[in-house]
Amino acid sequence: MSDPKAPGVNERKTPAWGLYQRDNFWKTNDGEVPPFNTDPEKLEDLAREVLSRGGWYYASSNAGLSHTHLANRQAFFRHRIIPRQLVDTNLRDTTTTLFGHKVSAPIGFSPIGINKIYHHQGELPVAKVAGELNLPYCLSTAGSAPIEDVAAANDAGAQLPSAVKIKANSKASSSSKEEDSAARSSKGADTGPPRFFQLYMPHDDELTISLLRRAVTSGFTACMLTTDTWQLGWRHDDVATSNYAFYHGIGADLGLSDPVFQKRLQEHGIDPCTQPNEAGALWIDNVWHGRAWSWEKIPWLIRTWKKLSGGKHFLLKGIQSVPDAQRAVDVGCDGIVVSNHAGRQVDGAIASLDALEKIIAAGIGERLVVTYDSGVRGASDIIKALALGAKFVFIGRLWVWGLSIMGETGVRHVMRSLLADFDIAMCVAGLRNIGEIDRTLLGEPIPSC
């Protein structure tokens, strides 16, 4: 499968990702086997076997009756790809440009908190693999490692001998409207993938500024404010088992390493060494505080981030309607993430893919960068989201399962498998570059039941 000596393999901008399929087919000849099955359902089952009950509940739980989670999957099912035949895809190009950064593929790591409940190294192996594969990584404010350590791990991955380097002189054509507009709007092409800091904004401006300053100092190139999680949605299994790691002294490392938050601990008379539960509670109650912000605060946040970062990009994550997307344009956002938090916040909500289609139809994608998150389980889902107008797609639970099963090796296997799946899909669907993935690739959606 996929002749590694085929003409053009070495002329592609990135590795021939599809060869990972061949590598796994060949393994038994060398007395090896693939690490594990990456079929999403089997991947989830295997993660359930190795995780603690709390880890499993937190990773798998959805809001209410999981109807929004189901809607996300049903939306992908309703859209069908129409493959294009007899297209020369031998020099296909998976690369794209996001906010002026050239990346290996239109695939990134969604912000997911408290990774230490999945693996003892937390966010570090995830950030490292993202750097190695030249894919964007997004760190959550609810992360369980200091911002500086995560950035160092991301940099270390990019310096590995195996790290992906994008060739500049490939014969493959990869031009697209998004790349052209990104190049025009950026202050010059940046090296390496963008590194996002996802903000849960405290009701403490000094603490917010401290977090943003640390992110800038650590080389994060964009800020992403999540708008749908002032408080966690009602998740039955988590509530029934008191499954909240922060209240049990686990996962507050990002906050505990912050100088302003350390002052807050002192002001409250809390010693994090002897009172880890109280320290974790004080931190997360500043993050998921249950006190909603409004649009009036967003200009201040944008100005603050732009001033600290020297004008780097700002996004809102959680947008699910045309009016909110338009409001994001009006207040000066550079991008949005169309997301319903993978169905974890509002039960019975609109599917993110349906929201994406409406937002693109309203012309929002012509005024800022529209990216996508929620419900993605494979390469065809990524292609469908791109075809409906997203410029980039973030992945969450898939890499969480990989991290849970086998740490760094597991994350790498999941993401390389996804890249191979994506590369092969482009090959057999007649797609030479990301710019060719558009609405004409999809048939009429299947009507809902």
Order of alpha helices (4+ residues) and beta strands (2+ residues): alpha-alpha-alpha-alpha-beta-beta-beta-alpha-beta-alpha-alpha-beta-alpha-beta-alpha-alpha-alpha-alpha-alpha-beta-alpha-beta-alpha-beta-alpha-beta-alpha
